């Protein structure tokens, strides 16, 4: 039982660490002019099929660099961000 608790604690710790790292990186990118947007208030809770649909659309339509976390995106190209907002908001 202790092993399972330790494993859950380690996994949770890794997830929190990854989320903090992403937030720091994305904040730095925003300072460089990247634009952050998304289509769900809690992107990690969106249905899997919707996450895939949004990610596929961005992959097919974005012209510049971008990063994503589920359905939360940050775009280097402001036109990509505008197109995303028009499509998914």
C-alpha positions as a Markdown table, in Angstrom:
| # | Residue | x | y | z |
|---|---|---|---|---|
| 1 | Unk | 0.0 | 0.0 | 0.0 |
| 2 | Unk | 2.9 | 2.4 | 0.8 |
| 3 | Unk | 4.3 | 1.8 | -2.6 |
| 4 | Unk | 1.1 | 2.9 | -4.3 |
| 5 | Unk | 0.9 | 6.0 | -2.2 |
| 6 | Unk | 4.5 | 6.8 | -3.0 |
| 7 | Unk | 3.9 | 6.3 | -6.7 |
| 8 | Unk | 0.8 | 8.6 | -6.7 |
| 9 | Unk | 2.8 | 11.2 | -4.8 |
| 10 | Unk | 5.7 | 11.1 | -7.3 |
| 11 | Unk | 3.3 | 11.3 | -10.3 |
| 12 | Unk | 1.5 | 14.2 | -8.8 |
| 13 | Unk | 4.8 | 15.9 | -8.0 |
| 14 | Unk | 6.0 | 15.5 | -11.6 |
| 15 | Unk | 2.7 | 16.9 | -13.0 |
| 16 | Unk | 2.9 | 19.9 | -10.7 |
| 17 | Unk | 6.5 | 20.5 | -11.6 |
| 18 | Unk | 5.8 | 20.2 | -15.4 |
| 19 | Unk | 2.9 | 22.7 | -15.0 |
| 20 | Unk | 5.0 | 25.2 | -13.2 |
| 21 | Unk | 7.8 | 24.9 | -15.8 |
| 22 | Unk | 5.2 | 25.4 | -18.6 |
| 23 | Unk | 3.7 | 28.5 | -16.9 |
| 24 | Unk | 7.2 | 30.0 | -16.5 |
| 25 | Unk | 8.1 | 29.3 | -20.1 |
| 26 | Unk | 4.8 | 30.6 | -21.4 |
| 27 | Unk | 5.2 | 33.8 | -19.3 |
| 28 | Unk | 8.6 | 34.4 | -20.9 |
| 29 | Unk | 7.1 | 33.8 | -24.4 |
| 30 | Unk | 4.3 | 36.3 | -23.7 |
| 31 | Unk | 6.9 | 38.8 | -22.7 |
| 32 | Unk | 8.5 | 38.3 | -26.1 |
| 33 | Unk | 5.1 | 39.0 | -27.8 |
| 34 | Unk | 3.6 | 35.5 | -28.1 |
| 35 | Unk | -0.2 | 35.4 | -27.7 |
| 36 | Unk | -1.8 | 32.9 | -25.3 |
| 37 | Unk | -5.4 | 31.7 | -25.9 |
| 38 | Unk | -7.6 | 28.7 | -25.4 |
| 39 | Unk | -11.1 | 27.4 | -25.9 |
| 40 | Unk | -11.9 | 25.9 | -22.5 |
| 41 | Unk | -11.5 | 27.4 | -19.0 |
| 42 | Unk | -10.1 | 24.1 | -17.8 |
| 43 | Unk | -8.4 | 22.6 | -20.9 |
| 44 | Unk | -7.3 | 19.4 | -19.2 |
| 45 | Unk | -10.9 | 18.6 | -18.6 |
| 46 | Unk | -12.1 | 18.9 | -22.2 |
| 47 | Unk | -13.3 | 15.6 | -23.8 |
| 48 | Unk | -10.5 | 13.7 | -25.6 |
| 49 | Unk | -12.2 | 13.9 | -29.0 |
| 50 | Unk | -12.4 | 17.7 | -28.7 |
| 51 | Unk | -8.8 | 18.1 | -27.6 |
| 52 | Unk | -7.8 | 16.1 | -30.7 |
| 53 | Unk | -10.0 | 18.1 | -32.9 |
| 54 | Unk | -8.6 | 21.5 | -31.7 |
| 55 | Unk | -5.0 | 20.2 | -31.9 |
| 56 | Unk | -5.5 | 18.8 | -35.4 |
| 57 | Unk | -7.0 | 22.1 | -36.6 |
| 58 | Unk | -4.1 | 24.1 | -35.2 |
| 59 | Unk | -1.6 | 21.7 | -36.7 |
| 60 | Unk | -3.2 | 22.1 | -40.2 |
| 61 | Unk | -3.7 | 25.9 | -40.0 |
| 62 | Unk | -1.0 | 27.6 | -37.9 |
| 63 | Unk | 1.7 | 29.3 | -39.9 |
| 64 | Unk | 4.1 | 30.1 | -37.1 |
| 65 | Unk | 5.4 | 28.3 | -34.1 |
| 66 | Unk | 3.1 | 27.4 | -31.2 |
| 67 | Unk | 3.0 | 25.4 | -28.1 |
| 68 | Unk | 0.0 | 23.7 | -26.5 |
| 69 | Unk | -1.3 | 22.1 | -23.4 |
| 70 | Unk | -4.5 | 20.3 | -24.2 |
| 71 | Unk | -6.6 | 23.1 | -25.7 |
| 72 | Unk | -4.6 | 25.9 | -24.3 |
| 73 | Unk | -2.2 | 27.4 | -26.9 |
| 74 | Unk | 0.4 | 30.1 | -27.2 |
| 75 | Unk | 1.2 | 31.4 | -30.7 |
| 76 | Unk | 4.2 | 33.2 | -32.0 |
| 77 | Unk | 2.3 | 34.6 | -34.9 |
| 78 | Unk | -0.6 | 36.9 | -33.9 |
| 79 | Unk | -2.6 | 36.0 | -37.1 |
| 80 | Unk | -2.6 | 32.4 | -35.9 |
| 81 | Unk | -3.9 | 33.5 | -32.5 |
| 82 | Unk | -6.7 | 35.6 | -34.2 |
| 83 | Unk | -7.7 | 32.7 | -36.4 |
| 84 | Unk | -7.8 | 30.3 | -33.4 |
| 85 | Unk | -10.0 | 32.8 | -31.5 |
| 86 | Unk | -12.3 | 33.3 | -34.4 |
| 87 | Unk | -12.7 | 29.5 | -34.9 |
| 88 | Unk | -12.8 | 28.2 | -31.3 |
| 89 | Unk | -14.2 | 31.0 | -29.1 |
